[in-house]
């Protein structure tokens, strides 16, 4: 490090730059003071004159360091002094008096008939452990997993691309992150039975424990509901808890990680990643709707709150896990919208071109825009009433009308999405 400093300080160019910076202290001060006085005297003049003075001052500040570095004279004694100042080294102490180099000692120990002893440098040299590379890879994947939850989409996209390049290692890592929890089926049945108890304390304890189980308990809950006979109140409690498990994350870090993990698995595109992706959908980590002939739909909202008079910006994703090609026209007549349990269809006329979307088996289309503005005249199917989003919370769904080759048309319903309409001025304006 000291030798590097000496070489840098003894360089003629470095000396010129140093003197240019030192001289610029007084040069910049002079250039700042003089134009300030001139601008004060020109305060009643035109703006063009003041702008010309300011431009000349900025030009002088830019040119002065370059001219100074070019014209300054560098004395050789300065460079020698800098070299002497940078060549200071620590004086050897008693422990450094051995003049034999370490490489010579290693050769002597290697040639010795007995070999290096346990206290020799060759014996104490650290060696690479077999699992060090695996731990380093796991640590890198953990850092990328944390970056996937970043609110900075550029950083999250870079992390997703890095995980896609990891391939099967990333798939194994994500499989561990989304590993199903070990759920005791008998305990789940007991908790569901306790939800129908007449004692409030028993119901409260069962509700808290049942809610803490998470998505991993869904298969056991479905199996228990087939065998148990519950009251309407107890079944409502179970449904409310299951909705809490499967509710799409509202823009938090964990929700962004789950969405990014889906992009990573789709980008890897191997059989192993597709299997993990199907399991995440089946266990409702990813909020897709029910599959119809292998086709699923997912509804997404860019944000959860909208002002009165604004129409929610919705997008949908379609995935084809069937065996037939899927086609659909991207226009409001290809989908129906459900708001708070009421289905609406577009009654407006349209004479423009319609984009035809085709999805092959095993493929997925993301970011399909949904047009829900008032100009499409959304009317309820039952009573022909217009769609009106009043202040409060609403639940939205979308049903796509798709055509499967050889199977005809079918309606694919998405997952529910909760939005809120707030009074003007109390929510996000954009």
Residue pairs with C-beta under 8 A, 6 or more apart in sequence:
2 86
2 87
2 88
2 89
3 86
3 87
5 86
6 82
6 83
6 85
6 86
6 87
7 86
8 14
8 86
9 15
9 79
9 82
9 83
9 85
9 86
10 79
10 80
10 82
10 83
10 86
11 79
12 74
12 79
15 74
15 78
15 79
15 82
16 69
16 70
16 72
16 74
17 69
19 68
19 69
19 72
19 74
20 65
20 66
20 68
20 69
20 72
21 65
23 64
23 68
23 72
24 64
24 65
24 68
27 64
27 65
27 68
28 61
28 64
31 57
31 60
31 61
31 64
32 57
34 57
35 53
35 54
35 56
35 57
38 53
39 50
39 53
39 54
42 49
42 50
42 53
43 50
102 121
105 121
106 121
106 122
109 115
109 116
109 120
109 121
109 122
110 116
110 122
116 122
116 123
117 123
118 124
137 166
137 169
138 173
141 163
141 166
141 169
141 170
141 173
142 173
144 159
144 162
144 163
145 159
145 173
145 177
145 257
147 155
147 156
147 158
147 159
148 156
148 159
148 160
148 163
148 256
148 257
148 260
148 261
149 156
149 253
149 254
149 256
149 257
149 260
150 156
150 159
150 253
150 256
151 253
151 256
156 256
156 260
159 260
160 260
160 263
160 264
160 267
161 267
163 170
163 264
164 170
164 264
164 267
164 268
166 173
167 268
167 270
168 268
168 270
168 272
170 264
170 268
171 265
171 268
171 270
171 272
171 273
171 276
174 261
174 264
174 265
174 276
175 276
177 261
178 261
178 276
178 279
178 280
178 283
178 285
180 216
180 283
181 213
181 214
181 216
181 217
182 216
183 213
183 216
183 217
183 219
183 220
184 220
185 220
185 223
185 224
188 210
188 213
188 217
188 220
188 221
188 224
189 224
189 227
189 228
191 206
191 209
191 210
192 206
192 210
192 221
192 224
192 225
192 228
192 230
192 234
192 238
193 228
194 202
194 203
194 205
194 206
195 203
195 206
195 207
195 210
195 230
195 234
195 237
195 238
196 203
196 230
196 231
196 233
196 234
197 203
197 206
203 237
207 237
207 241
210 217
210 238
210 241
211 241
211 244
214 245
215 245
215 246
215 283
215 284
215 285
216 283
217 245
218 242
218 245
218 246
218 283
218 284
219 283
221 238
221 242
225 235
225 238
230 238
245 284
246 284
246 287
247 287
247 418
248 255
248 287
248 300
248 415
248 417
249 255
249 256
249 258
250 304
251 303
251 304
258 285
258 286
261 280
262 277
262 280
262 286
264 273
265 273
265 274
265 276
265 277
265 280
266 273
266 277
266 364
274 362
277 286
278 321
280 286
281 288
281 296
286 298
287 298
287 415
288 296
288 297
288 298
288 319
288 414
288 415
289 296
289 297
289 298
289 299
289 397
289 412
289 413
289 414
289 415
290 296
290 413
291 321
292 410
292 411
292 412
292 413
293 322
293 324
293 404
293 407
293 410
294 320
294 321
294 322
294 323
294 324
294 361
295 318
295 319
295 320
295 321
295 322
295 326
295 402
295 404
295 410
295 412
296 318
296 319
296 321
296 412
297 316
297 317
297 318
297 398
297 399
297 400
297 412
297 413
297 414
297 415
298 316
298 317
298 319
298 414
298 415
299 314
299 315
299 316
299 370
299 396
299 397
299 398
299 414
299 415
299 416
299 417
300 314
300 315
300 316
300 317
300 417
301 312
301 313
301 314
301 315
301 396
301 417
301 419
302 313
302 314
302 315
303 313
303 428
304 418
304 419
304 420
305 419
305 420
305 421
305 422
305 427
305 428
306 312
306 389
306 419
306 420
306 421
306 422
306 427
306 428
307 421
307 422
307 423
307 424
307 425
307 426
307 427
307 428
307 429
308 389
308 390
308 391
308 421
308 422
308 423
308 424
309 424
311 372
311 373
311 374
311 389
312 372
312 389
312 396
312 419
314 369
314 370
314 372
314 396
314 398
314 417
315 367
315 368
315 369
315 370
316 335
316 368
316 370
316 398
316 400
316 414
317 364
317 365
317 366
317 367
317 368
318 326
318 328
318 357
318 359
318 364
318 365
318 368
318 400
318 402
318 412
319 359
319 363
319 364
319 365
320 326
320 359
320 360
320 361
320 362
320 363
320 364
321 361
321 362
322 361
322 404
323 361
324 361
324 404
324 405
324 406
324 407
325 358
325 359
325 360
325 361
325 404
325 405
326 358
326 359
326 360
326 402
326 403
326 404
326 405
327 356
327 357
327 358
327 359
327 402
327 403
327 405
328 334
328 356
328 357
328 400
328 401
328 402
328 403
329 354
329 355
329 356
329 357
330 354
330 355
330 356
330 357
330 368
330 369
331 350
331 354
331 355
331 371
332 346
332 348
332 350
332 371
332 376
333 345
333 346
333 350
333 401
334 400
334 401
334 402
335 370
335 398
335 399
335 400
335 401
336 343
336 344
336 345
336 381
336 398
336 399
336 401
336 411
337 343
337 344
337 345
337 370
337 372
337 378
337 387
337 396
337 397
337 398
337 399
338 344
338 395
338 396
338 397
338 398
338 399
339 387
339 389
339 394
339 395
339 396
340 394
340 395
341 395
342 380
342 382
343 380
343 381
343 382
343 399
344 378
344 379
344 380
344 381
344 387
345 378
345 379
345 381
346 371
346 376
346 377
346 378
347 376
347 377
347 378
347 379
348 375
348 376
348 377
357 365
357 368
359 365
370 398
372 378
372 387
374 386
374 387
377 386
378 386
378 387
379 385
379 386
379 387
380 386
380 387
389 421
390 421
391 421
391 422
391 423
392 420
392 421
393 418
393 419
393 420
393 421
394 418
394 419
394 420
394 421
395 416
395 417
395 418
395 419
396 416
396 417
396 418
396 419
397 413
397 414
397 415
397 416
397 417
398 413
398 414
399 411
399 412
399 413
399 414
400 411
400 412
400 414
401 409
401 410
401 411
402 409
402 410
402 411
402 412
403 409
404 410
420 427
